[in-house]
Amino acid sequence: MFQQTFKNFNINYNSLNENNTFSSGDQITGHISFDLTKQTKITSIAMTLTGKASVHWSSGGHGGGRRRRSRRRHFSAKLEFFNLRNVLIQEQSVTGRAAMLQPGTHVYPFMCQLPQGNFPSTFHGVHGKIEYTLTVGISRPWHLSKDFVTELTFVKHIDTNQPDLRAPLSGTNQTTLCCLWCASQPITVTASVEKKAFVPGEIVKVICEFSNGSSQTATLKVRLQQKQAFYTHNKVNRRVVMKNLASVSRQPISAHASDVHTEIMLTIPPTASHTISNCSILVVDYLIEVTLSSCAFPDLTVLCPIILCDTPVHSQPPAYL
């Protein structure tokens, strides 16, 4: 019945920037519009602006059977950052009579403001999400309320002037192979990146220096890893998911090679989400993983933790003597 009476319902809001994102304290303006096919009584039209996070996962009890299903444990948590309501139309307060809307097109402007606060960026993950929505609810006499929802993309701004975000990162890992009383020359890998903070779509220059003291060839691989961590409120239970977002491999490195220097350009996907460190139940981190692997020795890995933010960060200029 609702679809027969209400047609072409839209929630339209005005973009503040080319990325169509919003941040803490931003004002949201726009309008809702719909067509009515007949005269209709309306108790209220209200708009709700919400920000919330939720996680859910299960463990154990895989496979069929009633006993296995009964042993499956479910974990979940929810957070509400804010819930703001604004009434666009309401029944007459004196008479309590519903508003009568005539057939045709109806347009109602709205204006609301995101509260100030340290809210995390929008994110949709494997076992949870952080979302910000505008919901328009239409109430009619003797009918269930009908809700229309549109999602906003929220971005948390960070202070990009922090020195540690512009400083280079570096790490080293080393091993040797032993056979009886003999030991190979050192097998080492050193990796560095020019800064800690990047934006989605940016190219990361990874500088690698390595030596392969073994008698077998080795392969160098660089990967961008996303770590999604989901928690219950007490932090006792958690679920971690690693996702490989990008990778680059080099040609095999010959045996007994030493002091090899190479630079690898790794592109961060433009669709990558921002780092999330300010939500108690959902955390998103990023790692540049540099691995030297061979059948002759265990993988040697160097990890460089980076963050993804919304504002470009320039690397720290070198110090001159």
C-alpha positions in Angstrom: 0.0 0.0 0.0 2.8 2.4 0.8 4.4 2.0 -2.6 1.1 2.6 -4.3 0.7 5.9 -2.5 4.3 7.2 -2.2 6.4 7.3 -5.4 10.0 8.5 -6.2 11.1 9.0 -2.7 14.6 10.6 -2.5 16.9 11.9 0.2 19.2 14.5 -1.5 22.1 16.2 0.4 24.6 18.8 -0.8 28.2 17.7 -1.2 30.8 19.7 0.8 33.8 18.5 -1.3 34.8 16.5 -4.4 35.0 13.3 -2.4 31.5 13.7 -1.0 32.6 13.1 2.6 31.7 14.7 5.9 33.6 15.2 9.1 33.1 16.2 12.7 31.1 19.4 13.1 30.0 19.6 9.4 26.6 21.0 8.6 24.5 18.8 6.3 21.9 20.5 4.1 19.5 19.1 1.5 15.9 18.1 0.9 13.7 15.1 0.7 11.1 14.7 -2.1 8.3 12.3 -3.0 5.2 12.1 -5.1 1.8 11.3 -3.7 -0.8 9.5 -5.8 -3.7 10.5 -3.6 -4.7 12.7 -0.6 -2.8 11.3 2.4 -2.8 11.9 6.2 0.6 12.2 7.8 1.2 12.0 11.5 4.9 13.0 11.2 8.0 13.1 9.0 11.1 12.9 11.0 14.8 12.7 10.1 17.4 10.9 12.3 21.2 11.4 12.0 23.0 8.4 13.5 26.6 7.2 13.9 27.3 3.7 15.2 29.6 0.7 15.1 28.8 -3.0 15.3 30.8 -6.3 15.2 29.7 -9.9 15.1 31.4 -13.2 14.5 31.0 -16.9 15.5 33.4 -19.6 16.3 33.3 -23.4 16.7 30.5 -25.7 15.7 31.4 -25.9 12.0 29.5 -28.4 9.9 26.0 -29.9 10.2 24.3 -31.6 13.1 22.4 -30.2 16.0 25.2 -30.9 18.5 27.8 -29.0 16.5 25.4 -26.0 16.0 24.7 -25.9 19.7 28.4 -25.6 20.5 28.8 -22.6 18.1 29.6 -19.4 20.1 28.5 -16.0 18.9 30.3 -12.7 19.8 29.0 -9.2 19.2 29.3 -5.7 20.3 27.6 -2.3 19.4 28.5 1.3 20.0 26.3 4.4 19.3 28.3 7.6 18.8 25.2 9.9 18.4 21.5 9.8 17.5 20.0 13.1 16.6 16.3 13.6 15.6 14.7 16.4 13.7 11.0 16.7 12.9 10.1 18.0 9.5 6.3 17.6 9.8 4.2 16.8 12.9 0.5 16.5 13.7 -1.1 19.6 15.1 -0.2 19.9 18.8 -3.5 21.5 19.8 -6.0 19.3 18.0 -3.8 16.2 17.5 -5.0 16.0 13.9 -2.7 14.6 11.3 -1.5 16.8 8.4 -3.4 16.2 5.1 -1.1 16.2 2.1 -2.5 16.6 -1.4 -1.6 14.5 -4.5 1.5 15.7 -6.3 5.2 16.4 -5.6 6.3 17.4 -2.1 9.7 18.8 -1.2 11.0 19.5 2.3 14.4 21.1 3.0 16.4 19.9 5.9 19.5 21.1 7.8 21.4 19.1 10.5 24.8 19.2 12.0 27.3 16.4 12.8 28.3 16.8 16.5 31.9 17.6 17.5 33.7 14.5 18.6 36.5 12.0 18.0 34.5 9.7 15.8 36.1 7.0 13.6 35.9 6.9 9.8 33.3 5.0 7.8 34.3 1.3 7.4 32.7 -1.9 6.2 34.7 -5.0 7.2 34.5 -8.8 7.3 32.9 -9.0 10.7 31.8 -5.4 11.5 31.1 -1.9 10.3 31.2 1.7 11.2 28.4 3.7 9.5 26.7 7.1 9.5 23.2 7.4 8.2 20.4 9.8 7.5 17.0 8.1 8.1 13.7 9.6 7.1 10.7 8.0 8.9 7.1 8.6 7.7 4.3 7.9 10.1 0.6 7.7 9.1 -2.5 7.0 11.2 -3.1 3.3 11.6 0.0 2.3 9.6 3.4 1.1 10.5 6.1 3.7 10.1 8.1 3.5 6.9 11.9 4.4 7.0 14.2 5.5 4.1 17.9 5.3 4.8 20.9 6.8 3.0 24.5 6.4 4.2 27.1 9.2 4.6 30.8 8.7 4.2 32.4 10.1 7.3 36.1 10.8 7.5 38.1 11.5 10.6 40.7 14.3 10.1 44.1 13.9 11.7 46.8 16.4 12.4 49.3 15.8 9.6 51.9 18.1 11.2 52.9 15.4 13.7 56.6 14.7 13.2 56.3 11.0 13.5 54.0 10.9 10.5 56.6 12.5 8.3 59.6 10.6 9.6 61.0 7.6 7.7 60.5 4.0 8.9 63.1 1.2 8.7 63.7 -2.3 9.9 66.1 -5.2 9.5 66.0 -9.0 9.8 68.8 -11.5 9.6 69.6 -15.2 9.8 72.4 -17.7 9.0 72.2 -21.3 7.9 74.2 -23.9 9.9 75.2 -27.4 8.7 77.2 -29.3 11.3 80.1 -27.0 12.1 79.7 -24.8 9.1 77.7 -21.6 8.9 76.6 -19.7 5.8 77.2 -16.0 5.2 74.5 -13.8 6.7 71.2 -13.6 5.0 69.8 -10.2 5.6 67.0 -7.9 4.5 66.6 -4.2 5.3 63.5 -2.2 4.3 62.6 1.4 4.7 59.8 3.8 3.6 60.1 7.6 3.4 57.3 8.3 5.8 54.6 6.8 8.0 51.4 8.4 6.7 49.9 8.0 3.2 46.6 8.6 1.4 44.7 6.0 -0.6 45.9 5.9 -4.2 49.4 7.1 -3.3 52.5 5.3 -4.4 54.9 4.0 -1.7 58.6 3.8 -2.5 60.0 0.8 -0.6 63.8 0.8 -0.5 65.2 -2.7 0.0 68.8 -3.8 0.7 69.5 -7.5 1.1 72.2 -10.2 0.9 71.6 -13.8 0.1 74.4 -15.8 1.8 72.8 -19.1 1.1 73.5 -21.5 -1.9 69.8 -21.2 -3.1 68.0 -18.5 -4.9 65.6 -16.3 -3.0 62.6 -14.2 -3.9 61.8 -10.7 -2.6 58.1 -9.7 -2.2 56.5 -6.5 -0.9 52.9 -6.5 0.2 50.4 -4.0 1.7 48.5 -5.8 4.4 45.3 -4.6 6.0 44.6 -5.9 9.5 41.0 -5.8 10.7 40.5 -6.5 14.4 37.1 -7.0 16.0 36.5 -6.9 19.8 33.8 -7.5 22.4 33.4 -4.7 24.9 35.5 -6.5 27.6 38.4 -7.1 25.1 38.5 -10.7 26.1 37.3 -12.0 22.8 38.6 -10.8 19.4 38.7 -11.9 15.7 41.6 -10.7 13.4 41.4 -10.8 9.6 44.4 -10.0 7.4 43.8 -8.9 3.8 46.4 -8.5 1.1 45.6 -5.3 -0.8 48.6 -5.1 -3.1 51.8 -7.0 -3.8 55.0 -6.7 -6.0 57.6 -9.4 -6.5 61.1 -9.1 -7.8 63.0 -11.6 -10.0 64.7 -14.4 -8.1 67.9 -13.3 -6.3 70.9 -15.5 -7.1 72.8 -17.4 -4.5 75.7 -15.7 -2.6 74.5 -12.3 -3.7 75.5 -9.5 -1.4 74.7 -5.8 -0.9 71.9 -5.8 -3.4 69.9 -2.5 -3.5 66.5 -2.1 -5.1 63.5 0.2 -5.0 60.0 -1.1 -5.3 57.0 1.1 -6.0 53.8 -0.2 -4.3 50.5 1.5 -5.1 47.9 1.8 -2.4 44.4 1.0 -3.8 42.4 4.2 -4.1 39.4 2.4 -2.4 41.4 1.5 0.7 39.8 2.6 3.9 41.5 4.9 6.4 43.3 3.7 9.5 40.9 3.3 12.5 42.5 3.5 15.9 39.8 5.4 17.9 37.1 2.8 18.1 37.1 0.3 21.0 35.4 -2.6 19.1 36.9 -2.2 15.6 40.5 -1.4 14.7 42.0 -1.1 11.2 45.8 -1.1 10.7 48.1 -1.2 7.7 51.5 -2.9 7.3 54.1 -2.8 4.5 55.5 -6.4 4.6 58.9 -7.1 3.0 59.7 -10.8 2.7 62.8 -12.6 1.5 61.9 -16.3 1.0 63.7 -19.4 -0.2 63.4 -23.1 0.2 66.8 -23.0 2.0 65.8 -20.9 5.0 62.7 -19.6 6.8 61.1 -16.5 5.4 62.8 -13.3 6.6 60.2 -10.6 7.1 60.4 -6.8 7.9 57.2 -5.0 8.9 56.7 -1.2 8.5 53.5 -0.1 10.1 51.9 2.8 8.2 48.6 4.7 8.5 46.2 5.8 5.8 44.6 9.2 6.2 42.7 11.8 4.1 45.3 14.5 3.8 48.6 14.1 1.9 51.7 14.1 4.2 55.1 15.3 2.9 58.1 13.3 4.0 60.5 14.8 6.4 63.3 16.6 4.6 66.8 15.1 5.0 69.1 16.7 7.6 72.1 18.6 6.0 75.4 19.0 7.8 
